[in-house]
């Protein structure tokens, strides 16, 4: 799935909008999700003028042992970072 993390409208930010938030023409969205759902959404809403997609770097963050126990097992993770 895809979640809207923020909406920029008229120079102001609406952070973490709820499910009832309205998306208007001219809004800029900060979206979070997997690449496939994001591409599907982009095709669906991208019928108008093309908006630039800015690449965001993937970050590796150290995780302490207490938190490590709460994280799901992921074969791509090396155990000391997320």
LOFI-723148 format. One line per 10 residues: number of its first residue (from 1); their letters; for each residue x, y, z of N, C-alpha, C, O, CB. Coordinates in steps of 0.1 Angstrom, whole numbers, padded with zeros to 4 digits. Glycine has a CB too. Example, Ala and Ser with C-alpha at 12.3 -4.5 7.8 and 13.67 -1.06 7.14 Angstrom:
1> AS> 0132/-0057/0078/0123/-0045/0078/0132/-0033/0078/0142/-0033/0085/0113/-0045/0090 ~ 0128/-0022/0071/0137/-0011/0071/0129/0000/0079/0134/0011/0080/0141/-0006/0057
REM end
This chain:
1> XXXXXXXXXX> 0008/-0012/0000/0000/0000/0000/0009/0013/0000/0021/0012/0001/-0009/0000/0012 ~ 0002/0023/-0001/0008/0037/-0001/0001/0045/0010/-0011/0045/0011/0007/0043/-0015 ~ 0009/0053/0017/0003/0062/0027/0008/0076/0024/0020/0078/0020/0007/0058/0041 ~ 0000/0086/0026/0003/0100/0024/0009/0105/0038/0002/0105/0048/-0010/0108/0020 ~ 0022/0109/0037/0029/0114/0049/0026/0129/0051/0026/0133/0063/0043/0111/0048 ~ 0025/0136/0040/0023/0150/0041/0017/0156/0028/0019/0150/0017/0036/0158/0044 ~ 0010/0167/0029/0004/0174/0018/0009/0188/0019/0008/0194/0029/-0012/0173/0018 ~ 0015/0193/0008/0019/0207/0008/0009/0214/-0001/0007/0211/-0013/0034/0209/0002 ~ 0002/0224/0005/-0009/0231/-0002/-0007/0246/0002/-0006/0250/0013/-0023/0226/0003 ~ -0007/0254/-0009/-0006/0269/-0007/0006/0273/0002/0004/0282/0010/-0019/0274/-0002
11> XXXXXXXXXX> 0017/0266/0001/0029/0269/0009/0029/0264/0023/0038/0267/0031/0031/0284/0009 ~ 0019/0257/0027/0018/0251/0040/0018/0236/0040/0014/0230/0030/0005/0257/0047 ~ 0022/0230/0051/0023/0215/0051/0011/0210/0060/0009/0216/0071/0036/0211/0057 ~ 0005/0200/0056/-0004/0192/0064/0003/0179/0067/0004/0170/0058/-0019/0190/0057 ~ 0008/0177/0079/0016/0165/0082/0006/0154/0087/-0003/0156/0094/0026/0168/0093 ~ 0009/0142/0082/0002/0130/0085/-0013/0132/0085/-0020/0130/0095/0006/0125/0099 ~ -0018/0135/0073/-0033/0138/0071/-0041/0125/0074/-0036/0114/0071/-0036/0143/0057 ~ -0053/0126/0080/-0061/0115/0082/-0068/0110/0069/-0066/0116/0059/-0072/0118/0093 ~ -0074/0098/0070/-0081/0092/0059/-0091/0101/0052/-0095/0098/0041/-0086/0079/0062 ~ -0096/0111/0059/-0107/0119/0054/-0101/0132/0047/-0109/0140/0042/-0116/0124/0064
21> XXXXXXXXXX> -0088/0133/0046/-0082/0145/0040/-0085/0145/0025/-0085/0135/0019/-0067/0145/0043 ~ -0087/0157/0020/-0090/0159/0006/-0078/0162/-0002/-0070/0171/0003/-0101/0170/0004 ~ -0075/0156/-0013/-0064/0160/-0022/-0069/0168/-0033/-0079/0165/-0040/-0057/0147/-0027 ~ -0063/0180/-0034/-0068/0190/-0044/-0058/0192/-0055/-0046/0189/-0054/-0071/0203/-0037 ~ -0063/0197/-0066/-0054/0200/-0078/-0043/0210/-0073/-0047/0219/-0066/-0062/0206/-0090 ~ -0031/0207/-0076/-0020/0216/-0072/-0013/0212/-0059/-0003/0217/-0056/-0025/0230/-0070 ~ -0019/0202/-0052/-0013/0197/-0040/0000/0189/-0043/0001/0183/-0054/-0022/0188/-0032 ~ 0010/0190/-0035/0022/0182/-0036/0021/0172/-0025/0018/0175/-0013/0035/0191/-0035 ~ 0024/0159/-0028/0022/0148/-0018/0036/0142/-0015/0044/0140/-0024/0013/0138/-0024 ~ 0038/0139/-0002/0049/0131/0002/0043/0117/0005/0035/0116/0015/0056/0137/0015
31> XXXXXXXXXX> 0047/0107/-0003/0041/0094/-0002/0051/0084/0003/0063/0086/0001/0036/0090/-0016 ~ 0047/0074/0010/0055/0063/0015/0049/0050/0011/0037/0048/0013/0057/0064/0030 ~ 0057/0041/0005/0052/0028/0001/0063/0021/-0007/0073/0026/-0010/0039/0029/-0007 ~ 0059/0009/-0012/0068/0001/-0020/0068/0007/-0034/0060/0014/-0038/0063/-0014/-0020 ~ 0079/0003/-0042/0080/0008/-0055/0069/0005/-0064/0065/0013/-0072/0094/0004/-0061 ~ 0064/-0008/-0064/0053/-0011/-0073/0040/-0003/-0070/0035/0002/-0079/0050/-0026/-0071 ~ 0036/-0003/-0057/0024/0005/-0054/0025/0020/-0057/0016/0026/-0062/0019/0003/-0040 ~ 0037/0025/-0055/0040/0039/-0058/0039/0042/-0073/0034/0052/-0077/0053/0044/-0053 ~ 0045/0033/-0081/0044/0034/-0096/0030/0033/-0101/0026/0040/-0110/0053/0024/-0102 ~ 0022/0024/-0095/0008/0022/-0099/0000/0035/-0096/-0007/0040/-0104/0002/0010/-0091
41> XXXXXXXXXX> 0003/0041/-0084/-0004/0053/-0080/0000/0065/-0089/-0008/0073/-0093/-0001/0057/-0065 ~ 0013/0065/-0092/0018/0076/-0101/0011/0075/-0115/0007/0085/-0120/0033/0075/-0103 ~ 0009/0063/-0120/0002/0061/-0133/-0012/0066/-0132/-0018/0072/-0141/0003/0047/-0138 ~ -0019/0062/-0120/-0033/0065/-0119/-0035/0080/-0117/-0045/0085/-0123/-0038/0058/-0106 ~ -0027/0087/-0109/-0029/0101/-0107/-0021/0110/-0116/-0023/0122/-0117/-0026/0105/-0093 ~ -0012/0104/-0124/-0003/0111/-0132/-0009/0114/-0146/-0001/0115/-0156/0010/0104/-0134 ~ -0022/0115/-0147/-0028/0118/-0160/-0026/0133/-0164/-0027/0136/-0176/-0043/0116/-0159 ~ -0022/0141/-0155/-0020/0156/-0157/-0005/0158/-0161/0002/0149/-0165/-0024/0164/-0145 ~ -0001/0170/-0159/0013/0174/-0161/0023/0165/-0153/0020/0162/-0141/0016/0188/-0159 ~ 0034/0161/-0159/0044/0153/-0151/0050/0161/-0140/0054/0172/-0142/0055/0148/-0161
51> XXXXXXXXXX> 0050/0155/-0129/0057/0160/-0117/0071/0153/-0115/0071/0141/-0118/0049/0160/-0104 ~ 0081/0160/-0111/0094/0153/-0109/0093/0144/-0097/0086/0146/-0087/0105/0163/-0107 ~ 0100/0132/-0099/0101/0123/-0088/0115/0124/-0083/0125/0122/-0090/0098/0108/-0092 ~ 0117/0128/-0070/0130/0130/-0065/0135/0117/-0058/0128/0111/-0050/0130/0142/-0054 ~ 0147/0113/-0062/0152/0100/-0056/0156/0103/-0041/0162/0113/-0038/0164/0095/-0063 ~ 0152/0094/-0032/0156/0095/-0018/0165/0083/-0015/0163/0072/-0019/0143/0094/-0009 ~ 0177/0086/-0008/0186/0075/-0005/0181/0066/0005/0173/0070/0014/0199/0081/-0001 ~ 0185/0053/0004/0181/0044/0015/0192/0045/0026/0204/0046/0023/0181/0029/0009 ~ 0188/0046/0038/0197/0048/0049/0198/0036/0057/0188/0029/0060/0193/0060/0058 ~ 0210/0033/0062/0212/0022/0071/0214/0028/0085/0222/0037/0087/0225/0013/0068
61> XXXXXXXXXX> 0206/0023/0094/0205/0029/0108/0209/0018/0118/0203/0007/0117/0191/0035/0111 ~ 0219/0021/0127/0222/0011/0137/0210/0008/0146/0202/0017/0149/0234/0015/0145 ~ 0208/-0005/0150/0197/-0009/0158/0203/-0015/0171/0211/-0024/0170/0187/-0018/0151 ~ 0198/-0010/0183/0203/-0017/0195/0196/-0030/0197/0187/-0034/0191/0200/-0007/0207 ~ 0202/-0038/0206/0198/-0052/0208/0183/-0053/0212/0176/-0062/0208/0206/-0059/0218 ~ 0179/-0044/0221/0165/-0045/0226/0155/-0043/0214/0145/-0049/0214/0162/-0034/0237 ~ 0158/-0033/0205/0149/-0031/0194/0150/-0042/0184/0140/-0046/0177/0153/-0018/0187 ~ 0162/-0048/0182/0164/-0059/0173/0155/-0070/0175/0150/-0077/0166/0179/-0064/0174 ~ 0152/-0073/0188/0143/-0084/0192/0129/-0082/0187/0121/-0091/0185/0143/-0087/0207 ~ 0125/-0069/0186/0111/-0066/0182/0109/-0065/0166/0098/-0065/0162/0108/-0053/0188
71> XXXXXXXXXX> 0121/-0064/0159/0120/-0063/0144/0117/-0077/0138/0122/-0087/0143/0132/-0057/0139 ~ 0109/-0077/0127/0107/-0090/0120/0120/-0095/0114/0129/-0087/0110/0096/-0088/0109 ~ 0121/-0108/0112/0133/-0114/0106/0132/-0110/0091/0122/-0111/0084/0133/-0129/0108 ~ 0144/-0106/0086/0145/-0102/0072/0158/-0107/0067/0169/-0103/0072/0144/-0086/0070 ~ 0158/-0116/0057/0170/-0122/0052/0180/-0112/0046/0192/-0115/0044/0167/-0133/0042 ~ 0175/-0100/0041/0184/-0090/0035/0191/-0082/0045/0200/-0074/0042/0176/-0082/0026 ~ 0187/-0083/0058/0193/-0075/0068/0205/-0082/0074/0205/-0094/0076/0183/-0071/0079 ~ 0216/-0075/0077/0228/-0082/0083/0228/-0082/0098/0238/-0087/0104/0240/-0074/0078 ~ 0217/-0078/0105/0217/-0079/0119/0220/-0067/0127/0216/-0066/0138/0225/-0090/0123 ~ 0229/-0058/0122/0233/-0047/0129/0227/-0034/0124/0230/-0023/0129/0248/-0046/0130
81> XX> 0220/-0034/0113/0214/-0022/0108/0201/-0025/0101/0198/-0037/0098/0223/-0015/0098 ~ 0193/-0015/0098/0180/-0017/0092/0180/-0010/0078/0171/-0011/0071/0168/-0010/0100
REM end
